[in-house]
């Protein structure tokens, strides 16, 4: 089945899941590919009795050069997202909610595995009602993992099972659009999970501090393309925020 339009990653996954009938659902990014034991190895781990309450599985992801991707994360607080937006997390990797300092060569229970290879029990998927389609792309998987944990399910990273993931992938040629959706999803996630105070802190850091930091880095590197892409992304984000702030939720308050 091919959708007539780009409906977004989460919505497309939901459409595809309705056509499947198996006990497990595998969501795979366009720039990811299975290796010989990717699916069988993950399914074998999922069917072990001790993993009966583990609803999500990720595997070790490698690029064309064999580099192991940092594909696990903890659930970010509002402060974590502020640190990300301001660039502080990049300067101090241990503060990054992406587990960049965690050893991805060992298996273990984690908060979240990225959706490039995302094996989900069907009963969990149906329990949560699938992905939240308000996330067009980015963080729909993080939102799903967070809701799964709230429902008593666990996530496991399998280092002994590998799959290929290029990283960046099909969105690598549309960097301004990719940045826009990443920023937008961050704001949406915060308003959904961090409360109003935390969400507005993330919003302020994203629209006030981050564009200045990004432009400063681009100018220092004389990367005028990156500067232009940043301006394009924030122009889109400003328009989206203006549209959403003009809409009122049932309580009468504006909310992205």
SULTA-V964794 format. One record per pair of residues at least 4 apart in sequence whose C-alpha atoms are under 7 Angstrom apart, sorted by sequence separation. I is the first residue (numbers start at 1). J is the second residue. If there is no record, write none. Layout:
# SULTA-V964794
i:I j:J
i:I j:J
This chain:
# SULTA-V964794
i:7 j:11
i:8 j:12
i:9 j:13
i:10 j:14
i:11 j:15
i:12 j:16
i:13 j:17
i:14 j:18
i:16 j:20
i:28 j:32
i:34 j:38
i:37 j:41
i:38 j:42
i:39 j:43
i:40 j:44
i:41 j:45
i:42 j:46
i:43 j:47
i:44 j:48
i:47 j:51
i:62 j:66
i:63 j:67
i:76 j:80
i:77 j:81
i:78 j:82
i:79 j:83
i:80 j:84
i:81 j:85
i:82 j:86
i:83 j:87
i:84 j:88
i:87 j:91
i:88 j:92
i:89 j:93
i:114 j:118
i:121 j:125
i:122 j:126
i:123 j:127
i:124 j:128
i:125 j:129
i:126 j:130
i:135 j:139
i:139 j:143
i:140 j:144
i:141 j:145
i:142 j:146
i:143 j:147
i:144 j:148
i:145 j:149
i:146 j:150
i:147 j:151
i:148 j:152
i:149 j:153
i:168 j:172
i:171 j:175
i:174 j:178
i:175 j:179
i:176 j:180
i:177 j:181
i:178 j:182
i:179 j:183
i:180 j:184
i:181 j:185
i:182 j:186
i:183 j:187
i:184 j:188
i:185 j:189
i:186 j:190
i:187 j:191
i:188 j:192
i:189 j:193
i:190 j:194
i:191 j:195
i:194 j:198
i:195 j:199
i:196 j:200
i:197 j:201
i:198 j:202
i:199 j:203
i:200 j:204
i:201 j:205
i:202 j:206
i:203 j:207
i:204 j:208
i:205 j:209
i:206 j:210
i:207 j:211
i:209 j:213
i:210 j:214
i:211 j:215
i:212 j:216
i:213 j:217
i:214 j:218
i:215 j:219
i:216 j:220
i:217 j:221
i:218 j:222
i:219 j:223
i:223 j:227
i:224 j:228
i:225 j:229
i:226 j:230
i:227 j:231
i:228 j:232
i:229 j:233
i:230 j:234
i:231 j:235
i:232 j:236
i:233 j:237
i:234 j:238
i:235 j:239
i:236 j:240
i:237 j:241
i:238 j:242
i:239 j:243
i:240 j:244
i:241 j:245
i:242 j:246
i:243 j:247
i:248 j:252
i:249 j:253
i:7 j:12
i:46 j:51
i:62 j:67
i:63 j:68
i:76 j:81
i:83 j:88
i:84 j:89
i:120 j:125
i:125 j:130
i:135 j:140
i:148 j:153
i:149 j:154
i:191 j:196
i:194 j:199
i:205 j:210
i:218 j:223
i:219 j:224
i:248 j:253
i:249 j:254
i:62 j:68
i:83 j:89
i:89 j:95
i:90 j:96
i:218 j:224
i:248 j:254
i:249 j:255
i:61 j:68
i:62 j:69
i:89 j:96
i:93 j:100
i:94 j:101
i:171 j:178
i:247 j:254
i:60 j:68
i:61 j:69
i:93 j:101
i:132 j:140
i:191 j:199
i:218 j:226
i:219 j:227
i:246 j:254
i:131 j:140
i:190 j:199
i:218 j:227
i:245 j:254
i:245 j:255
i:244 j:255
i:245 j:256
i:187 j:199
i:190 j:202
i:215 j:227
i:244 j:256
i:131 j:144
i:187 j:202
i:241 j:256
i:80 j:96
i:187 j:203
i:80 j:97
i:76 j:97
i:75 j:97
i:74 j:97
i:73 j:97
i:74 j:98
i:73 j:98
i:74 j:99
i:72 j:98
i:73 j:99
i:115 j:141
i:72 j:99
i:114 j:141
i:70 j:99
i:70 j:100
i:112 j:142
i:112 j:145
i:70 j:104
i:74 j:110
i:75 j:111
i:74 j:111
i:72 j:110
i:73 j:111
i:74 j:112
i:73 j:112
i:72 j:112
i:73 j:113
i:72 j:113
i:71 j:113
i:72 j:114
i:71 j:114
i:112 j:155
i:138 j:181
i:111 j:155
i:113 j:157
i:137 j:181
i:138 j:182
i:110 j:155
i:109 j:155
i:110 j:156
i:139 j:185
i:109 j:156
i:110 j:157
i:138 j:185
i:108 j:156
i:109 j:157
i:108 j:157
i:107 j:157
i:108 j:158
i:135 j:185
i:107 j:158
i:107 j:159
i:106 j:159
i:176 j:229
i:180 j:233
i:184 j:237
i:105 j:159
i:175 j:229
i:176 j:230
i:179 j:233
i:180 j:234
i:58 j:113
i:104 j:159
i:176 j:232
i:177 j:233
i:180 j:236
i:176 j:233
i:180 j:237
i:59 j:117
i:58 j:117
i:58 j:118
i:57 j:118
i:58 j:119
i:56 j:118
i:57 j:119
i:56 j:119
i:57 j:120
i:56 j:120
i:55 j:120
i:56 j:121
i:55 j:121
i:188 j:256
i:55 j:124
i:32 j:116
i:28 j:115
i:29 j:116
i:27 j:115
i:28 j:116
i:29 j:117
i:28 j:117
i:27 j:117
i:28 j:118
i:27 j:118
i:26 j:118
i:27 j:119
i:26 j:119
i:25 j:119
i:26 j:120
i:24 j:119
i:25 j:120
i:24 j:120
i:25 j:121
i:24 j:121
i:25 j:122
i:23 j:121
i:24 j:122
i:55 j:153
i:56 j:154
i:57 j:155
i:58 j:156
i:59 j:157
i:60 j:158
i:23 j:122
i:54 j:153
i:55 j:154
i:56 j:155
i:57 j:156
i:58 j:157
i:59 j:158
i:60 j:159
i:53 j:153
i:54 j:154
i:55 j:155
i:56 j:156
i:57 j:157
i:58 j:158
i:59 j:159
i:53 j:154
i:54 j:155
i:60 j:161
i:61 j:162
i:62 j:163
i:63 j:164
i:54 j:156
i:59 j:161
i:60 j:162
i:61 j:163
i:62 j:164
i:63 j:165
i:64 j:166
i:59 j:162
i:60 j:163
i:61 j:164
i:62 j:165
i:63 j:166
i:59 j:163
i:61 j:165
i:78 j:190
i:14 j:130
i:78 j:194
i:14 j:131
i:77 j:194
i:42 j:161
i:86 j:205
i:41 j:161
i:78 j:198
i:82 j:202
i:85 j:205
i:10 j:131
i:78 j:199
i:81 j:202
i:85 j:206
i:10 j:132
i:11 j:133
i:10 j:133
i:38 j:161
i:82 j:205
i:86 j:209
i:37 j:161
i:38 j:162
i:78 j:202
i:86 j:210
i:10 j:135
i:38 j:163
i:85 j:210
i:10 j:136
i:9 j:136
i:10 j:137
i:35 j:162
i:8 j:136
i:9 j:137
i:35 j:163
i:8 j:137
i:34 j:163
i:35 j:164
i:10 j:140
i:33 j:163
i:34 j:164
i:33 j:164
i:32 j:164
i:33 j:165
i:32 j:165
i:31 j:165
i:32 j:166
i:31 j:166
i:31 j:167
i:31 j:169
i:31 j:170
